[in-house]
Amino acid sequence: MHNSVEDLELQPPATLIRVCRVWRTIALSTPELWCTFNLMLDTIAPGVIVPDPNALEAYIHRWLGRAALRPLHLSFHREDADDPHAECIFPIPRLRDLIARCSSRLEYLELGLSQDELGELGLDMMEFPILQSATFEHVYGPDPDPDHPVNTFDNAPQLSSICLVGHAESSYYSLPWLQLTTFEGPISGLELFQVALNLTDATCAVDCLRHGPTARSPIQHNRLQSLALVCNHENPEDILEYLILPALRCLRISEAQDTTYPTLHSFLLRSSSPLITLSIRGDNDGFSDWQECLSSVAATLENLELDCPSAKVQNSILYLHYAAPFTRLQHSRISPPLPKLRNIIFSGLTSTNYGLLQRFLEDRSADSQLTKLESFTVIWGYKTSFLSVRTERSFASTMRRFVEAGTHIHIGTERKNYLLL
């Protein structure tokens, strides 16, 4: 709790000016240190607000004044807009005046407020000539009304990136969708892909679609290049069923738990996109069309990340260049054999066949028609051990030869590469 304006000086970089005269001079003559200001509104004690109504504003403007003419990054948050036991409720009109005074210099704005409070700010009435990105976090308070979204940035011509965190949803806000190129946050429908037509990068949290697709045919978005789907709930909605993304270059769905990719193959065929990066979970042995899925993007794929891949999925990669005519492999070959592949990651492994891994690297490096592999990363899961001492020495020696030839090999935990020991 900040009981005085002086308490606010105890946060960096303000602490630097208290060390000594030399540090103070350096800090005050370095505008970049003062371009960012964060404030938790609930931490301001009544003693700061009541006796001198302008003390806090004066402090903030003194801080931002040290930034000279640099673009500003401001962040204002409240923990609970509906908490009757809150020490103080910083008046929204005063916060509105703070933002309005420096709106012409704002490059980034982050607000953690309820929908009602955000509406009181009147952001749509302010001018934000250089604002590039904004973050909204909906805090606990009065129930939001998705049928009456709050007008926000009607006068922010440079705004291109929106991030929604916490309980914020896109339906709570009226945003300049046509000018957005980057979106991150939860979605409850597919409207994002219909209104944000210039979107190139989207990270969407999908649990279930409360607003299902109204059209019978999939929605085609012609500019989206990167799509990441994340979800922490069981059986998340498979929105790939409703999309066509012909410009997609990066697809990341490894963080969507319990996803069985029932429509991934048809999505990849339907989109026919030049996919370069694919990150998916590989722990479903019932994923019968895995080879077909990968074959549909094999000609362009450069980066492949498999989270918790089963032995079946691992072998489909490690047997990729195996010359022996095994009948059981021929019918399930990935074709073409990932000719442009540069980077592979197996993460969350409990076991793997290091002999096959070694053979894969040897066979691939011997084929001059294939792009040289830049890295192969194996990240162990819980309670994974390395090899026996005898096998480890032989394997490690071979791996080091690949490292010396320019291929980065990492085998171990995220933080430790056991090949370097």
C-alpha positions in Angstrom: 0.0 0.0 0.0 1.3 3.4 -1.0 0.6 5.8 1.9 2.2 8.8 0.3 3.6 10.0 -3.0 7.0 9.4 -1.6 6.2 5.7 -1.3 5.8 5.6 -5.1 9.4 6.8 -5.4 10.5 3.4 -4.0 9.9 1.6 -7.3 12.4 1.5 -10.1 13.8 3.4 -11.8 12.9 6.1 -9.3 15.1 4.3 -6.7 18.1 5.1 -8.9 17.9 8.8 -8.2 18.2 8.1 -4.4 21.5 6.2 -4.6 23.9 9.1 -5.0 24.4 12.3 -6.9 26.2 10.7 -9.8 23.5 8.0 -10.2 20.8 10.7 -9.9 22.4 12.8 -12.7 22.7 9.7 -15.0 19.1 8.6 -14.3 17.6 12.0 -14.9 19.5 12.4 -18.1 18.4 9.1 -19.5 14.9 9.6 -20.9 14.5 5.9 -21.9 14.2 5.0 -18.2 11.1 7.1 -17.7 9.0 6.1 -20.8 7.1 3.4 -18.9 4.8 3.9 -16.0 2.8 1.2 -14.2 0.3 1.9 -11.4 -2.0 -0.5 -9.4 -4.8 1.8 -8.5 -5.8 -0.3 -5.5 -2.5 0.2 -3.8 -3.0 4.0 -3.4 -4.1 4.8 0.2 -6.8 7.4 0.9 -4.1 9.7 2.3 -2.7 10.2 -1.2 -6.1 10.9 -2.8 -8.0 13.0 -0.3 -5.7 15.7 1.2 -4.1 16.8 -2.0 -6.2 15.9 -5.1 -3.4 16.8 -7.5 -0.5 15.2 -5.7 -0.6 11.9 -7.6 -1.2 13.5 -11.0 1.8 15.9 -10.3 4.0 12.9 -9.5 3.0 11.0 -12.6 3.6 14.1 -14.9 6.9 14.7 -13.2 7.9 11.1 -13.9 6.8 11.3 -17.6 8.4 14.7 -18.0 11.8 13.0 -17.5 11.1 11.0 -20.7 11.5 14.2 -22.7 9.6 13.7 -26.0 10.0 9.9 -26.1 6.8 7.8 -26.8 5.1 6.5 -23.6 4.0 3.2 -22.3 1.3 3.5 -19.6 -0.4 0.8 -17.5 -3.2 1.3 -15.0 -4.8 -1.7 -13.2 -7.4 -2.4 -10.5 -7.6 -5.7 -8.7 -11.4 -5.7 -8.1 -13.7 -2.9 -9.3 -16.5 -4.2 -7.2 -14.7 -4.8 -3.9 -16.5 -2.8 -1.1 -13.4 -3.3 1.2 -11.0 -1.6 -1.3 -8.9 1.0 0.5 -9.7 3.5 -2.2 -11.4 3.8 -5.5 -9.3 6.1 -7.7 -11.9 8.3 -9.5 -12.2 7.4 -13.1 -12.6 11.0 -14.2 -9.1 11.7 -12.8 -7.7 8.7 -14.6 -9.4 9.9 -17.8 -7.7 13.3 -17.4 -4.3 11.6 -16.9 -4.6 9.6 -20.1 -6.0 12.5 -22.1 -3.1 14.8 -21.2 -0.5 12.4 -22.7 -2.6 10.6 -25.3 -0.6 12.3 -28.1 2.6 10.6 -26.9 1.1 7.2 -26.1 2.6 4.3 -28.0 1.2 1.5 -25.7 -1.7 1.6 -23.3 -2.7 -1.2 -20.8 -5.8 -1.0 -18.7 -7.1 -3.4 -16.2 -10.6 -2.2 -15.5 -14.2 -3.4 -15.6 -16.3 -2.8 -18.8 -18.2 0.0 -17.1 -15.1 1.8 -15.9 -13.6 1.5 -19.4 -16.7 3.1 -20.8 -16.4 6.0 -18.3 -12.9 6.7 -19.6 -14.3 7.8 -23.0 -11.3 6.5 -25.0 -13.3 7.0 -28.2 -13.3 10.7 -27.6 -9.5 11.0 -27.3 -6.8 11.3 -30.0 -4.1 8.7 -30.1 -2.0 9.6 -33.1 1.0 7.2 -32.4 -0.7 4.5 -30.4 0.4 1.1 -31.8 -0.8 -1.5 -29.3 -3.1 -1.9 -26.4 -4.0 -4.4 -23.7 -7.3 -4.8 -21.9 -7.9 -6.9 -18.8 -11.4 -7.2 -17.5 -11.3 -7.2 -13.7 -14.0 -8.5 -11.4 -16.9 -6.0 -11.2 -20.3 -5.6 -12.6 -21.2 -8.2 -15.2 -20.0 -7.2 -18.6 -22.6 -6.8 -21.4 -21.4 -8.3 -24.7 -24.5 -7.0 -26.5 -23.4 -3.4 -25.8 -19.6 -3.2 -26.4 -17.6 -0.2 -25.2 -16.3 2.2 -27.8 -12.6 2.5 -27.5 -10.1 3.7 -30.1 -12.1 5.6 -32.8 -9.1 8.0 -33.3 -6.0 5.8 -33.2 -4.9 5.5 -36.8 -1.6 3.6 -36.0 -3.2 1.0 -33.7 -2.5 -2.5 -35.1 -2.2 -4.8 -32.1 -4.7 -5.8 -29.4 -4.2 -8.1 -26.5 -7.1 -9.3 -24.2 -6.1 -11.0 -20.9 -7.9 -12.3 -17.9 -11.6 -12.3 -18.3 -11.6 -9.9 -21.2 -13.4 -11.0 -24.4 -13.5 -9.3 -27.8 -17.3 -9.0 -27.6 -16.9 -6.5 -24.7 -15.2 -3.9 -26.8 -15.8 -2.0 -30.1 -12.4 -2.0 -31.7 -11.1 -0.7 -35.1 -11.0 -4.3 -36.4 -10.1 -3.4 -40.0 -6.7 -1.8 -39.0 -5.6 -4.6 -36.7 -2.8 -6.9 -37.8 -2.2 -8.7 -34.4 -4.7 -10.1 -32.0 -4.2 -12.1 -28.8 -7.0 -13.2 -26.5 -10.0 -15.4 -25.9 -12.7 -15.8 -28.5 -16.3 -17.1 -28.1 -17.2 -17.0 -31.8 -15.7 -16.7 -35.3 -16.5 -13.1 -35.8 -12.7 -12.2 -35.5 -12.0 -13.9 -38.8 -14.9 -12.0 -40.4 -14.3 -8.4 -39.2 -10.5 -8.3 -38.8 -9.8 -8.8 -42.5 -6.2 -7.4 -42.3 -5.1 -9.7 -39.4 -1.8 -11.4 -40.0 -1.1 -12.9 -36.5 -3.6 -14.3 -34.1 -3.3 -16.2 -30.8 -6.7 -17.3 -29.7 -7.9 -19.0 -26.5 -10.8 -21.2 -27.5 -12.9 -23.2 -25.0 -16.3 -23.4 -26.7 -18.0 -21.4 -29.3 -21.0 -19.7 -27.7 -21.6 -18.0 -31.0 -21.3 -20.7 -33.6 -20.8 -20.2 -37.3 -23.9 -19.0 -39.2 -22.6 -19.9 -42.6 -22.6 -23.4 -43.9 -19.3 -23.0 -45.7 -16.0 -22.3 -43.9 -14.8 -18.7 -43.4 -11.9 -17.8 -45.6 -9.4 -15.3 -44.3 -6.9 -14.3 -47.0 -4.2 -12.5 -44.9 -3.7 -14.5 -41.7 -0.1 -15.8 -41.7 0.2 -17.1 -38.1 -2.4 -18.8 -36.0 -1.9 -20.2 -32.5 -4.7 -21.9 -30.6 -4.4 -22.3 -26.8 -6.8 -23.8 -24.3 -6.5 -25.3 -20.8 -9.8 -27.1 -20.8 -10.7 -30.6 -21.9 -12.0 -31.1 -25.4 -11.7 -27.5 -26.7 -13.7 -26.5 -29.8 -12.0 -27.4 -33.0 -12.3 -24.2 -34.9 -10.2 -25.4 -37.8 -13.3 -27.0 -39.1 -14.7 -23.6 -39.9 -11.7 -21.9 -41.5 -9.8 -21.6 -44.7 -6.5 -19.8 -44.4 -4.6 -19.8 -47.7 -1.8 -17.5 -46.5 -1.0 -19.4 -43.4 2.7 -19.9 -42.8 2.7 -20.8 -39.0 0.2 -23.0 -37.2 0.7 -23.6 -33.4 -1.8 -25.9 -31.7 0.4 -27.8 -29.4 -0.9 -25.9 -26.3 -4.5 -26.8 -27.0 -4.9 -29.7 -24.6 -6.8 -32.9 -25.5 -7.0 -31.9 -29.1 -7.4 -34.9 -31.4 -7.2 -32.8 -34.6 -10.3 -34.4 -36.2 -10.3 -31.8 -39.0 -6.6 -30.9 -39.3 -6.1 -32.9 -42.4 -9.1 -31.5 -44.2 -8.2 -28.0 -43.0 -4.6 -28.3 -44.5 -6.0 -29.6 -47.8 -8.7 -27.0 -47.9 -6.3 -24.1 -47.1 -3.5 -25.4 -49.3 -1.2 -22.9 -47.6 2.6 -22.6 -47.8 3.0 -23.7 -44.2 6.6 -23.2 -42.8 6.1 -23.8 -39.1 3.9 -26.5 -37.5 3.7 -27.0 -33.7 1.3 -29.8 -32.5 0.8 -32.4 -29.9 1.8 -35.9 -31.0 0.6 -38.0 -28.1 -2.5 -39.4 -29.7 -1.9 -42.9 -31.0 -5.3 -42.9 -32.6 -4.3 -40.1 -34.8 -4.5 -42.3 -37.9 -4.0 -39.7 -40.6 -0.9 -38.2 -39.0 1.2 -39.1 -42.1 -1.4 -37.7 -44.5 -1.5 -34.5 -42.5 2.2 -34.0 -42.6 2.5 -35.0 -46.2 0.1 -32.3 -47.2 2.5 -29.6 -46.0 5.8 -31.6 -46.3 7.0 -29.7 -49.4 7.2 -26.3 -47.6 7.7 -27.2 -43.9 10.9 -25.8 -42.3 10.1 -26.0 -38.6 8.4 -28.9 -36.9 7.6 -29.1 -33.1 6.0 -32.1 -31.6 4.9 -32.0 -28.0 4.8 -35.4 -26.2 5.1 -37.4 -29.4 4.2 -41.1 -29.1 6.6 -43.7 -30.4 4.5 -44.0 -33.5 4.7 -40.3 -34.3 8.4 -40.2 -33.5 9.1 -43.2 -35.8 7.3 -41.6 -38.6 10.0 -38.9 -38.6 13.0 -41.0 -37.6 12.3 -43.6 -40.3 11.9 -40.9 -42.9 15.1 -41.7 -44.7 15.3 -45.4 -43.8 16.4 -47.2 -47.0 15.2 -50.7 -46.1 12.0 -51.6 -47.9 9.9 -52.4 -44.8 6.4 -53.1 -45.9 5.0 -51.7 -42.6 6.7 -48.4 -43.3 6.0 -47.9 -47.0 2.3 -47.4 -46.7 2.7 -44.7 -44.0 5.7 -42.8 -45.4 5.6 -39.0 -45.2 6.0 -37.8 -48.8 7.9 -35.8 -49.8 10.4 -36.5 -47.0 10.3 -32.9 -45.6 12.9 -31.6 -48.1 13.1 -28.1 -46.6 13.1 -29.1 -42.9 15.6 -27.0 -40.9 14.5 -27.4 -37.2 12.9 -30.2 -35.3 11.8 -30.2 -31.6 10.6 -33.3 -29.7 9.4 -31.9 -26.3 8.0 -33.7 -23.2 9.6 -37.0 -24.1 9.5 -39.9 -21.7 11.5 -42.2 -24.1 13.0 -42.2 -27.5 15.1 -44.5 -29.8 18.5 -42.7 -29.9 19.8 -45.3 -32.4 17.0 -44.2 -34.8 17.8 -40.6 -34.1 21.4 -41.1 -34.9 20.5 -43.0 -38.1 18.1 -40.3 -39.1 20.7 -37.5 -38.8 23.3 -39.6 -40.7 20.9 -40.5 -43.5 19.6 -36.9 -43.9 23.0 -35.3 -43.9 24.2 -37.7 -46.6 21.4 -36.6 -49.0 22.6 -33.5 -50.8 19.1 -32.8 -52.2 17.7 -32.0 -48.8 18.1 -28.8 -46.9 20.7 -29.0 -44.2 19.2 -29.5 -40.8 20.1 -26.6 -38.5 18.9 -28.0 -35.2 17.4 -31.1 -33.5 16.1 -30.6 -30.0 14.9 -33.3 -27.6 13.4 -32.0 -24.4 12.8 -34.6 -21.7 9.6 -34.9 -19.8 9.2 -35.9 -16.2 11.6 -38.6 -14.9 13.3 -39.2 -18.2 16.8 -40.7 -18.1 19.5 -40.6 -20.7 21.2 -43.6 -22.1 23.4 -46.3 -20.6 27.0 -45.1 -20.0 28.3 -47.3 -22.9 25.7 -46.2 -25.4 25.8 -42.6 -24.2 29.5 -42.3 -25.0 29.1 -43.6 -28.5 25.9 -41.6 -29.2 27.3 -38.4 -27.7 30.5 -38.7 -29.8 28.4 -39.0 -33.0 26.2 -36.1 -32.0 29.3 -33.9 -31.3 30.4 -34.5 -34.9 27.1 -33.1 -36.2 27.6 -30.1 -33.8 31.0 -29.5 -35.2 29.6 -29.6 -38.7 27.1 -26.8 -37.8 24.0 -28.6 -36.6 22.8 -27.6 -33.2 21.9 -30.7 -31.1 20.2 -30.3 -27.7 19.3 -33.4 -25.7 18.2 -32.8 -22.1 16.0 -30.5 -20.1 15.0 -27.0 -21.3 17.8 -25.5 -19.3 20.5 -28.1 -19.6 22.0 -29.8 -22.7 23.6 -33.1 -21.6 25.6 -33.3 -24.7 27.8 -30.5 -23.4 28.7 -32.2 -20.2 
